[in-house]
């Protein structure tokens, strides 16, 4: 084999190794490459996020591998929302420099009125930047790295990703399970009790076969039950419980709000009280006759 061929093979091996190394790195690391990004950090290493915006001041922390909202209240965080925010921050690609004059920062809302995001790793700040108003095309956003006077236009509508009220960072999950893992659900309507159970490859209500499309729709709504609101204030008069649903060791209690468009929901797994819109409540508020297979 010629010397030039050996050199070419060696170069290819080095490139392949470098590619493998980059692909195996944990997290999403912002990288300039051919594009200039606003800030660079490793998303997998970030363990605290501070956001200050008109919507409120929020602190999110990774505790025991799970994201939590720790200020202004403590609650499990929406992991998908946090992941989306970190991904968005890592991909803020700068398209053009629009100003270097600090006196003009207010024009782009990247002064103290802009949304400030600080990212930390083990107590050390790794990145800080401000997100301002949208650009003239409404497909770009004004941004500025904290400590710099340079104001840039960056692609995308970045503001709503970060300027969220504290409750919008909270995990709205009331109950979650794999639909295929649910094999029995018991309903308590006052003194009336019945069980929907999967036996001998079929869903049954007592000895009767259940309507499969109805069961599928019900399990879809139950297996990913999400809150529409958090009830943090004291409820002076709790409506009478309409139904208690027992599933997989969890008890869900629903109380319809008379004359309203919402229902209260309580879960035995958390002390938090939730509210859901009636259309969501109706997905799981099923009577025995609703499951009976026609014919």
N, C-alpha and C positions, 0 to 999 in steps of 0.2 A: 504493500500500500504506500502511495506517495506521501511525502511529508505534509503537503498541503491538505491532503485528505484527512490525515490524522489531526491536524489543527482544526479543521472544520468539525470533525466529530467531537473533539474536546470542547469547542465553543457550544455546540448543541447540548452537550451534557451539562455544562455550567448553566445555560439558560433554563433547561428543564428543571434543574435543582432549585434555581432561584424562583421559578414559577411555583413549584410545589411548596416552598417555604412561605411565600406570600399567601397562597391559598389556605394554608393551615393555620395562619395567625388568627387568634380568637378575636371576636368582635368586629366592628366595622370601623376601620381607621380611615379618617379623612386623608386624602392624598392629593397633592397638587397635580402631579403628572403634567399633562398638557393643559390642565385647567387650574385656575387659581381659586382656592377655596378660602372662606373667611377664617375658619379656625381649624386646627388639627388636634385630634385626640383619639384615644382608643375607647370606643363605646363600651367594650366589655369591662374596662377597668374603672369606668365612672361609677361612683357609689353614692353620689349626692348631687342633686340638682336644685338650685335656687332660682325661682322665677318671680320677678317683680313686674306687675303690669297693672293697668287700670282695672282689671278683673279681680285683683287681689294679690297678696304675697303668699307664695307657696314654697314649701320645702319638701322634697321627695328624697328618701334615703333607701338604699339597698341594705336590708337587715336579714342576715341569715339566708342570703341568696334571693330574697323576695323584696320587691319594691313596696314601700309604704309611704303614705302621706303622713308626715310628722308635724307639720304646721300649716295652717292654723288649728288643725285638729289631727287626731291620730286615727288612721283607718287604712285598710288594705288598698293599695293603689291599683289603678287600671294598668296592668303590665303592658298591654298592647299599646295604650296611649303613651306610656313612658318610652317604649321602644320606638314608636313612631317619631317622638320628639327628638330622641338621640340620633335616629337615622336622618331626620331632616337637618339637624345641626351639623352633622358630618358631611352633608351634601349641599351646603350653601355655596354655590359656584358663582363667583363674581363675574359680571359681564362688562361693567364699565365704572370708572372712577368719575363721580359727579361733583365732589367738592372736597377741599382740604381746609376750608375756612371754618373754624369752630363757631363763629358767630352765625353761621347758617345752618347749624345742626337742627335747630328747632323747625326749620322749614320742611325737613324730612322726617321729623318726629324720632330722631335718633339721639336726642339730648336726654335730659332726665325724665321727659315725658314718654320716652320709648320703652318698650318691653326689654328688661334686662335679664339675661340668662347667664348663670354662672355654673360651671361644671367642675366637680371636685373628684379627687382620687386620694383616699386615705387622709383626708383633711387638707390636702394641698390643692389650690385652685389650678386647674389645667387649661381652662378656656373661659372667656367672658366676652359677651357681645350684646349689642342692642339691635332690636328689630323695630323698624319704623313703619311708615305708611306704605301703601302700594304705589308703584310707579305709574306713570301716565298711561301705560298700555294695560294696566291691571293684570298683567301676567308676570310682573316683577315687583320686588320689594326693596326698599332702602334699608341698608344694614351698615353697622359700624362696629369694628372691634373695639372693645373697651380699652381706653388708654391711648387710642389713636384718633387723630382728627380726620382721617380719610373716610369719606362716605361713599359707599358703592351701591350700585344696583345689582341685585342678585335674582336669578330666575325663580319663579314660583310665588305662590301666596303663602308666605311663611308665618305671618302674624297669628292666624287662628290656631296653629299648632301649639303655640306657647301661651298666648293670652287667654287662658281658660280659668273660669271660676274654680275655687277649691273643690266643689262638689263634682266638677267635670273631670277631675283627676282621680276620683274614687272608683273603686271596682263596684259596678252595679249588679254583680252576680248575686242572686238570691239562692239559686240551686242550679247545680251543673252536674251532669252525668252523661255517659255514653248511652244513647237510646237502647242499643242492643244489650246493655248491661242491666237494664230495668226488667225485672221478671214479675213483679207484683206491685200493685198500687191499691191501697185501701182508702175508701172515702167515708167520712163521718159527716152526715147531715143531721145534726141533732141526734135523735134516737135511731135514725136510719143508717145502716152500715152495709156496704157491699165492697167486693174486691174484684179488681181486674187482674187476671193472672195468666201467665204464659205456661201452658201445659200441653204436652204431647204435640208440639209444633204448631200450636194454635192459641190465640188469645180467647179467653173465656170469661164470661160474667156468670158466676155460679156454674151451672151445667150448660149454659147457652153459649154458642159461638158469638164472638164479638165482631162487629163490622171492622174489617181491616183498615180501610181508608180513615175511618174515624179514630182508630187506635193510633195509627201512624201520625196523624195530625196532632193528636193529644200528646204523644210522647215527644214530638218535636218541640212543642211549646213548653212542656214540663222540663225536659232535659237541659234547656238553656234559658231558664227563667231569669229575666233581667228587670231591675227596678227602673222606674221612670223618675222617681223622686226619693230622697232620703227624708225621713221624718225625725228631726233632731230635737224639736221642741216637745214639751209635755202635751200629750193628748188628754184633754179634760174629760172627754166622754168617748170611750172606745166603742164603736158599733159592735153589735152581736156577731159572733163568729158564724159565718155562713157555712163554711166547710173546713174540715181538717183533712189533709191529705198525708198519708203515711207512705213514704217511699225510701227504701234503702236505709232505714234507721233514722231518717229525718222527718220531722213533722212540720208541715206548712199549714198555717192557718190564714184564711182569707176572710175579710170582713167587708162586705159591700157598703159603700157610702150611699145612703139613700138620697135619691134625687141628684146625685153627682155623676161624674164621668170617670171616677177612680175608685180603687179599692185598696184597703190596707192589707199588707202581707207581713206575717211574722214567721220566722224560721227558728227551729229549735237549736240551730247551730251557732247563731249569733244574736246578741241582744238588740241589734239595730232594727228599727221599724221602717218598713218601706211602703211606698205607694206605687201602684201600677195603674195604667189606664184600663178602662173596662174591656176594651177589645183584647188586651193581653190576658186579663183575668178570665175572660170567656173561653180562652183556649184550653184552660185546665178546669174550669167550673163545669164538670160534666155530671149528668145524672145517669142512673143505671140504664134508663130507656135510651139514652143517647148512644150507648155502646152496643145495644142489641142488634144483631145482624138481621137485616130485613129478609123475610122469606124463610 
